[in-house]
């Protein structure tokens, strides 16, 4: 059986690791307890969390024990990593609600039965820890110089870094130390933007206990051009079906750029790499087979097999122009309004300039008719309005009158 470290490397997950040879040896010789943290800054996980969930699933399938940590404590501060501003401070009720939502979504990826995985909330210990205790037990092990050298703090220095956020690294480091003590957790995983925080936890644990502790980061979910994947005109690509329907979720992955197909198949599915490589070499119209496979497999993981089947069948009918009834409707007050305004308010396009460009390039169809007039005004006869952008994206707008 292939060492799971090699599996993660082959599929493109691994970005950085504190001790690659030692971590690989441990993962191939004994059961390792590891953890990944999720701060409850929203009431749903999104596509950016997907890779971390897949790392947990791969490691558990290889016999290791995951700890999913929800940040009921760290969530009161908010991680400054990748941020240009201070996160909104959430109430305790919202944090508790968000943590509960996370638990449901994480359970789709890993098995919590019979102690095979644990879910913990760092609010259980961080909220009980007095501030002086934190400073004495954790703060004494960190120099300000070292912390300011961390990328997550450097990028905020010019715009202003609050002392509240400055404590985040100490709290995350304490999490690893706590989990190491209580559950013999020896490996912390996370996105590569967490490297500085993970290193802090590794060093604190080693210094205070003298025991083994390691860190491993995964690559972030990026497009081939380096931009973040999982962004839509309406915002983040949420894993909650009430925020993004399974059909729209399926459509997002069905429409990824050709250059991103191999990355997505490797990171976001369990398809064997031989098949990933075959699908990724397809060209022209044949690449649609790979995209359909990607969309189906990803939707099945997040929303279940039934939802994936329904989304797949609906997409096939729509693409063959047999049926538009399965397109989730967008309800909007749209009578006697410019088409371009409706597209923008319905979040079908991200800007009106994008809409004008689509129309001028003959890339927009309304009820199977090409629209050439950028000032086209919708009337009663246009509803329900079936809108096609390019060859693959379909939307249905219902007038709320």
Beta strands, then each sheet from edge to edge (+ up, - down):
strand 1: 14-17
strand 2: 33-38
strand 3: 65-70
strand 4: 117-121
strand 5: 187-191
strand 6: 214-218
strand 7: 231-232
strand 8: 235-236
strand 9: 329-332
strand 10: 364-366
strand 11: 369-370
strand 12: 385-389
strand 13: 393-399
sheet 1: 1+ 6- 5- 2- 3- 4-
sheet 2: 7+ 8-
sheet 3: 9+ 13+ 12- 10+ 11-
end
